[in-house]
């Protein structure tokens, strides 16, 4: 009985086997890879973030009702790590303080290349 099951299994597997199809070799040209990465021109690099008013409060939450714990004055440079609505999560590059500042008072200059 065992040998008949094995013969049946082999017959079923044989019936399910697909015929082999010869595949043709790909003839596409290899993708060209630049030897060096393109340089970024100064006019394409974004400027750092800065304060566009006398001062902006850095708050613990993205809300005007939230407690403020630091103030950044005009011209101060910082980094923005995320944006939520009109609030920017700021890290002061000098003191290391982190918190939320209103997007109404901080900005990033935009450059453009003319050539």
C-alpha positions in Angstrom: 0.0 0.0 0.0 2.8 2.3 0.8 4.4 1.8 -2.6 1.1 2.6 -4.3 0.9 5.9 -2.4 4.4 6.7 -3.4 3.7 5.9 -7.0 0.5 8.0 -6.9 2.5 10.9 -5.3 5.1 10.7 -8.0 2.5 10.7 -10.7 0.7 13.7 -9.2 4.0 15.6 -8.8 5.0 14.7 -12.4 1.7 16.0 -13.7 2.2 19.3 -11.8 5.7 19.8 -13.0 6.0 22.6 -15.6 8.1 22.2 -18.6 11.4 24.1 -18.6 11.6 27.1 -20.9 14.9 28.3 -22.1 15.4 31.9 -21.1 17.2 34.3 -23.4 20.0 36.4 -22.0 19.3 40.0 -21.2 20.6 42.4 -23.8 20.1 45.7 -22.0 23.2 47.9 -21.7 24.6 48.2 -18.2 23.5 51.3 -16.3 26.2 53.9 -16.4 27.4 55.0 -12.9 29.0 58.3 -12.5 32.6 58.1 -11.3 32.0 61.0 -8.8 28.9 62.4 -7.2 27.8 65.7 -8.6 28.8 68.6 -6.5 26.2 70.8 -4.9 26.5 74.4 -5.8 26.4 77.0 -3.1 23.2 78.5 -4.6 21.5 75.1 -4.2 22.3 74.6 -0.5 19.7 75.7 2.0 20.5 78.5 4.4 20.4 77.8 8.1 17.2 78.6 10.1 17.1 82.0 11.9 14.8 84.1 14.0 12.9 86.7 12.0 11.6 88.9 14.9 13.1 90.4 18.0 12.9 87.0 19.8 11.0 83.7 19.8 10.1 81.6 22.8 11.1 78.0 22.8 8.2 76.0 24.4 7.9 72.5 25.8 4.9 71.7 23.6 3.7 72.9 20.2 1.2 75.3 21.7 1.1 79.0 22.6 -0.3 78.0 26.0 2.7 75.7 26.7 5.4 76.8 29.1 8.4 78.5 27.6 11.9 77.8 28.9 14.3 79.5 26.4 14.3 82.5 24.1 16.1 82.8 20.8 16.9 86.3 19.7 17.1 87.9 16.2 19.8 86.4 14.0 20.2 83.3 16.2 21.0 80.1 14.3 19.4 76.7 15.0 18.3 73.5 13.4 14.8 72.3 12.8 14.2 68.6 13.2 10.4 68.4 12.5 7.4 70.6 11.7 3.9 70.1 13.1 1.4 72.6 11.6 2.9 76.0 12.2 5.3 74.8 15.0 8.9 73.8 14.5 10.9 71.5 16.8 14.1 73.4 17.3 17.5 72.5 18.6 19.7 75.4 19.6 23.2 74.7 18.1 24.9 76.8 20.8 23.2 75.7 24.1 21.7 72.3 22.9 18.2 73.3 24.2 15.4 71.6 22.3 11.8 72.6 22.1 9.0 74.1 19.9 9.0 77.5 18.3 6.3 79.2 16.3 6.7 79.0 12.5 5.5 82.6 12.3 8.7 83.9 13.7 11.4 81.6 12.3 12.4 81.2 8.7 14.9 79.8 6.2 16.3 81.9 3.4 15.8 80.5 0.0 18.5 80.6 -2.6 18.1 80.0 -6.3 20.7 79.4 -9.1 20.3 81.8 -12.0 22.3 79.7 -14.4 
